[in-house]
Structure formats: structure tokens, C-alpha cells
């Protein structure tokens, strides 16, 4: 593994709490931000989707490049960033490079984002425009506003 590859912690009961059950520490947040940054670009998100959804589990770069109005070096750069984030891996076969999804990374991300089964969402703090989990707007009284009593 190169120094630039990211290791995403496994979100299990034994190891690490999910993002929705406990606050992340600084190191966890820094590492996860790298993965989310890689996913934050529309081209990289499309590339990941194309690779992940490919029948047979892998795709040649020669099949990815024509789907975009970008140069081959730009596509290669985006693929490198996805590789560095630990989302995909690749292998050179002759002239071409073949890419495949690393499902353990996407599974770990999903585990971090999932709310434990049966647990309700926390109630939002009251405030102007607050919306409850059921979608209803929260009632807010503003001193001095029309119809508000002091």
C-alpha cells in the first residue's frame, strides 16, 4: 500500500461508532474527509459509479474515457484520486489499465452513515425555521413580532 492510500476505519460495534451515533475524533474526520473529497467531484462520482456497476466487476480505462468530454490524462488523474482514497484499485494488462471497486471501503462508508436500526433521529434544536423529523416546521415565538405577546 502506498503512503497516499487511505485506510477507512471499520464502523462496527466493537471498533468505531457510526457517524450518526457518536462524534468523530479529529483523526477520523481528517481521514474520512479525504474519501468524501474524492467523492465530491461529479466526474469522480460518475467514474466510481461506472466502475462499480460494471458487469464482471472491472472495466478498462479505454471504456471509461469516451464517456466524458475530458482528455485521457484528466480521466487518469481522477482515477488516481479515487485510487488514493481507497475506493478503487487497478492493474495494468499490456497497454491498458483495468479498474475495479474496493467494496470494503464503500461498505465501511455506508456503515458510518447508517443509523442503527430502530433508533429515532434526534430532535432538532428549536430555532427559526427548524423542521422536525416529521417535516413539520417548529413553532418559534419572537419577542416584538406581530402577534407575539411579551
N, C-alpha and C positions, 0 to 999 in steps of 0.2 A: 504494500500500500504506500502510495507516495505521501509526502508531507502535506500535500494540499487536499487530500481526500478527507471527507468529513465522516466522523462516526457519530451517528444519531443514537442517543441512549434509548434502550428498550423501555417502553412505558408499560410496566407491569406492576401488579400489586407489590411484589417483592422488591422491586428496584426503585422505580421512579413513579410518582403520581402523575396522572394526566394533567394536561394544561388547564382543564376545567375543574380540577379538584384541589389543586394547590398551586401557589405561586412558583414560578421558575426561579432558580437562583441565577446569578449573573453569568456563570459559565454555560449553563443550559440555554439561556436566552441567546447568548452570543453564537453558540453552535447552531441552534435552530434557525436563527436569523439568516445564516448562510444558505440553508436549504430553501427557506421561503424566498430569499432574494433570487435564487436561481429559478424558482417557480414564478416569480413576479414579472417576468418578461413574456409577452404574448407569443413570441417566436419560440422561446424555450418551452413554454407550456404546450404549444402545438407539437413541437418535436417530441416531447415526452409522451404525449397522447398518441402520436403516430407510432412510436416505438412500442408502447405498452399494449396497444390494441392490435398489433400485427399478428396475424395467424402464424404459428410456428415459433413465436416468441422473439424473433430477431429480424432486423431489417438492415439492408445495405445502404450506406450513405448515398450511393448513386440513385436510390429510390426516394430519398428524403429531399435532396436538393431541388429537384424540379417542382416541388410543391410550393416553393417560395420564390419571390422576386428578389432574391438576395444572391450574392456571389457565393461560390463554394467555400472560400476562406471564411466568410462570415458565418455560414452554417457550421463549419468546423469549429469555429470559436464558441458558438452557442453550445454545441455538443460537448466541447471541452469543459465548459462551466457546469453542465449537467453531470458530467463525469466527476468533476472535483467535488460536487455537492453530494456524491454518493448515490445518485438517483439512477444512473445507467452505467454500463460497462461496455467494453468493446474488444474486438480482436481483428487484427489485420490478416486478411487472406489474399495473398497476391497483391493486386493493385488496390483492392477495395477494403474498406473497414466496415465491419458489421457491428451493430449496436443492439443491446437488449436491456430491458428494465431490471433493476435490482429490487424485487418486490419486498424484500425485508425492510428497505428504507421507507417505501411508501406505506407499508403496514405499520411501521413504527410511528410515522407521522399521523396516520389515521388513529392509532391508539392514543396519541397525545391529545387529539382533538375531540375524541368521542366522550360524551357524558356517560358516566356509569348508569347502567340500566336501572330504571325505576326512580332515579333521583330527580326531583324537580329542579328547574332553573332557579337560581337565587333571585329574590325580588329586587328590582332596580331601586336605587335610592330615589326618593321623591325630588322633584325639581321641575322647572318649566319644561313642558314638552315630554316629560317622562312617559314611557309607554310600558305597560305591564306585559307579562308573558302572554296574556290572553289577547293582546293587541289593543286594549282599551287605553285611552290616554289617562294619565294620573291627574287628579284634581289638585290644583295649586291655588292658594289664596295669596294675593299680592296686596300688601298694605297700600292704601291710597288708590287702588284701581277701582274703576266703576263697579258698583255693586258689592264691593268688599267692605266689611264693617271693621271698625277699629277696636 
